[in-house]
Amino acid sequence: MDKILIGKGNTENYILLNKMNRHGLISGATGTGKTVTLFVY
């Protein structure tokens, strides 16, 4: 299944591409690529 890595700590966290029609939240500091991430995916 296709997925996008969204976070990594003790475990890796992914968004499954077949769930991308759902609502989501992208947060981060200024200049971290939030808008670019939305445009790319």
MDAnalysis code that builds the backbone (N, CA, C; Angstrom):
import MDAnalysis as mda
import numpy as np

u = mda.Universe.empty(123, n_residues=41, atom_resindex=np.repeat(np.arange(41), 3), trajectory=True)
u.add_TopologyAttr("name", ["N", "CA", "C"] * 41)
u.add_TopologyAttr("resid", np.arange(1, 42))
u.add_TopologyAttr("resname", ["MET", "ASP", "LYS", "ILE", "LEU", "ILE", "GLY", "LYS", "GLY", "ASN", "THR", "GLU", "ASN", "TYR", "ILE", "LEU", "LEU", "ASN", "LYS", "MET", "ASN", "ARG", "HIS", "GLY", "LEU", "ILE", "SER", "GLY", "ALA", "THR", "GLY", "THR", "GLY", "LYS", "THR", "VAL", "THR", "LEU", "PHE", "VAL", "TYR"])
u.atoms.positions = np.array([
    [0.850, -1.174, 0.000],
    [0.000, 0.000, 0.000],
    [0.897, 1.239, 0.000],
    [0.555, 2.220, -0.798],
    [1.338, 3.452, -0.865],
    [1.077, 4.301, 0.369],
    [2.147, 4.911, 0.884],
    [2.024, 5.720, 2.086],
    [3.082, 6.812, 2.094],
    [2.853, 7.845, 2.917],
    [3.771, 8.964, 3.059],
    [4.228, 9.003, 4.511],
    [5.521, 9.040, 4.733],
    [6.064, 9.165, 6.086],
    [5.795, 10.573, 6.596],
    [5.129, 10.693, 7.744],
    [4.813, 12.015, 8.297],
    [5.533, 12.289, 9.606],
    [6.129, 11.284, 10.207],
    [6.824, 11.505, 11.468],
    [7.641, 10.296, 11.856],
    [8.680, 10.556, 12.622],
    [9.568, 9.474, 13.003],
    [10.083, 9.757, 14.407],
    [9.908, 8.836, 15.296],
    [10.407, 8.909, 16.659],
    [10.785, 7.499, 17.050],
    [10.147, 6.990, 18.089],
    [10.332, 5.585, 18.435],
    [9.720, 4.680, 17.375],
    [8.680, 5.185, 16.714],
    [8.048, 4.465, 15.609],
    [7.870, 5.422, 14.439],
    [7.702, 4.882, 13.252],
    [7.446, 5.700, 12.069],
    [5.937, 5.857, 11.904],
    [5.497, 7.050, 11.532],
    [4.075, 7.338, 11.330],
    [3.838, 7.689, 9.874],
    [2.787, 7.112, 9.303],
    [2.495, 7.278, 7.886],
    [1.064, 7.730, 7.674],
    [0.830, 8.409, 6.545],
    [-0.516, 8.646, 6.025],
    [-0.683, 7.697, 4.848],
    [-1.746, 6.929, 4.865],
    [-2.025, 6.028, 3.749],
    [-2.674, 6.823, 2.626],
    [-2.167, 6.667, 1.415],
    [-2.656, 7.464, 0.291],
    [-4.118, 7.190, -0.036],
    [-4.605, 5.999, 0.266],
    [-6.016, 5.722, -0.012],
    [-6.942, 6.419, 0.986],
    [-6.384, 7.066, 2.007],
    [-7.164, 7.837, 2.980],
    [-7.018, 9.339, 2.770],
    [-6.359, 9.760, 1.686],
    [-6.075, 11.174, 1.469],
    [-7.317, 11.991, 1.127],
    [-8.470, 11.366, 0.929],
    [-9.692, 12.126, 0.685],
    [-10.342, 12.563, 1.997],
    [-9.721, 12.231, 3.100],
    [-10.218, 12.595, 4.424],
    [-9.615, 13.921, 4.868],
    [-10.140, 14.466, 5.933],
    [-9.589, 15.689, 6.505],
    [-8.273, 15.377, 7.208],
    [-7.404, 16.355, 7.256],
    [-6.134, 16.188, 7.938],
    [-5.649, 17.516, 8.476],
    [-4.616, 17.469, 9.258],
    [-4.022, 18.667, 9.838],
    [-2.528, 18.630, 9.589],
    [-2.011, 19.682, 9.002],
    [-0.569, 19.822, 8.814],
    [-0.141, 21.019, 9.639],
    [0.718, 20.787, 10.608],
    [1.173, 21.881, 11.465],
    [2.689, 21.939, 11.457],
    [3.211, 23.091, 11.786],
    [4.652, 23.275, 11.847],
    [4.998, 24.748, 11.909],
    [6.233, 25.013, 12.196],
    [6.715, 26.386, 12.306],
    [6.791, 27.037, 10.926],
    [6.912, 28.339, 10.916],
    [7.058, 29.094, 9.675],
    [8.279, 28.598, 8.906],
    [8.086, 28.369, 7.606],
    [9.200, 27.969, 6.751],
    [9.528, 26.492, 6.752],
    [8.637, 25.651, 7.290],
    [8.934, 24.217, 7.346],
    [8.335, 23.416, 6.201],
    [7.620, 24.078, 5.262],
    [7.141, 23.386, 4.069],
    [5.712, 22.896, 4.117],
    [4.888, 23.460, 4.976],
    [3.495, 23.020, 5.066],
    [2.750, 23.231, 3.753],
    [2.833, 24.406, 3.189],
    [2.137, 24.714, 1.937],
    [2.703, 23.899, 0.787],
    [3.998, 23.745, 0.731],
    [4.628, 22.945, -0.322],
    [4.142, 21.507, -0.242],
    [4.013, 20.975, 0.959],
    [3.507, 19.612, 1.131],
    [2.109, 19.480, 0.552],
    [1.246, 20.452, 0.786],
    [-0.112, 20.405, 0.235],
    [-0.109, 20.467, -1.280],
    [0.745, 21.293, -1.856],
    [0.811, 21.412, -3.314],
    [1.350, 20.147, -3.963],
    [2.300, 19.483, -3.332],
    [2.933, 18.291, -3.910],
    [1.983, 17.111, -3.883],
    [1.221, 16.927, -2.807],
    [0.358, 15.767, -2.660],
    [-1.060, 16.143, -2.935],
])
